[in-house]
Amino acid sequence: MTQVEREPEEDVLKGLRDAYLARAVRRTRECMEGMAREKLFECDVEKVLMEAQVTGSDKTGEATPESPGCTGYVIYGKSTTGARVCCRFASKHHPKTNDFIHWVMTSFEQVGVAI
């Protein structure tokens, strides 16, 4: 895992929660495969999102020539079984107008031993 710069982002967290509750968060194929491999379920995603107090900016998720208009965020929490997990999201914006398009969940994985 890469180093993450933490900074409180209440508006980001609220927007992400609202999109999640509206079932408007997309998932990458890699994210879904990773969740299945690590036996993480939708209830784990919901728990982490609803209990989150802060998001961090994910430097690997910053806009690149391959994915313009994306900003990455990371949220750490615990799964329903107590395992430490990391949830990564990207907010997609239009490359010319910078209008928000949608949220994408790029990974959800365990990050250590159960606590």
N, C-alpha and C positions, 0 to 999 in steps of 0.2 A: 504494500500500500504506500501511496505517496503522502507526503506531508500536506496537511490541510491548514489553511489560515482560518482561524475561528473569528467570527464577528457576528454580533446579534443582528438578526434580520427578521424582525417581527412581521413586517409586511410580506416578505417572501414566504415565511412559514404559514401565515394566514392564507395567502393565495394558493399555496400548495395544498393545504388542508381543504379549502373550499373546492378546488379542482378534484381532489381525491373523493370527497363526499359526493360530488356530482358525477363521479365515474368518468372523469375527463382526463385522467393521467394515462398516457400510453406507456407501454413497456417494450424494451428491446428484446429480441429473441435471446440474446446472451443473458439478459436479466432473468427471463423465465426459466431458461435452462439451468442457470446457477441456483435459483430458488429451489427447483426440483432436486438438483444434486445435493444441496445442503439441507433438504427437508424443511424449508421455510415456506410458510403459507400466508394467505391473504390476511388472516387474523394477526400474524406477526407484523406485517406491513402497517396495518391499522394501528396496532398498539404503539409502535415506534413513532408514527406520525402524530397521533393524538397526545402522547406523553412528552413529545419533544418540547424543549424550552428554548432551544437556539439552533440555528443552522450555521454551517460554516461554508465558506467559499472554497470550492474545489479547484485548485489551480490546474488540474488536468482537464477540467471541463470548460476552460476559457475558449472563446471563439478561435477557430483556426481556419486556414484556407479550405480545409476539407469540410468543416462544419461551421460556416459563418452564422453569426447571430445566436450562438448557444452560450449560456453561462451555466457552469456547474455548481451544484450545492451538495453538501453531505450532512447527514444527520446520524448521530450515534445513539444507540438505545439498547434495550433488552428485548429478546423475543419472548413469546409466551412461556417458553421453557427456561428462561433465565439466561440464555446464551447472549453474549455481547454481539451486536450486529451493527453493520454500517449500511445505510441506505443512500445511494447516490441518485441525484436528479439533475436534469438539465432543463432550463427554460429556453424555449425556442422563440426567436424573434425574427421578423421579416428582415432580410439583409439590407433592404433599401429604406423602408419606412421606420424600422425598429419597432413596429407594432408587435405586441405579444401574440404568438400563434398557439402554443400549447406546452404542457409539461410532459417530460419523458423520464421514466424511471430507468436508469441505465444499469444499475446493479443493486443487489441486496444480498449481503453475504455475512457470514460469521467472522468475527475479528478476534478470536481468542477463546479462552476457556469460559465455561459457564460460571456465572456469579450469583 
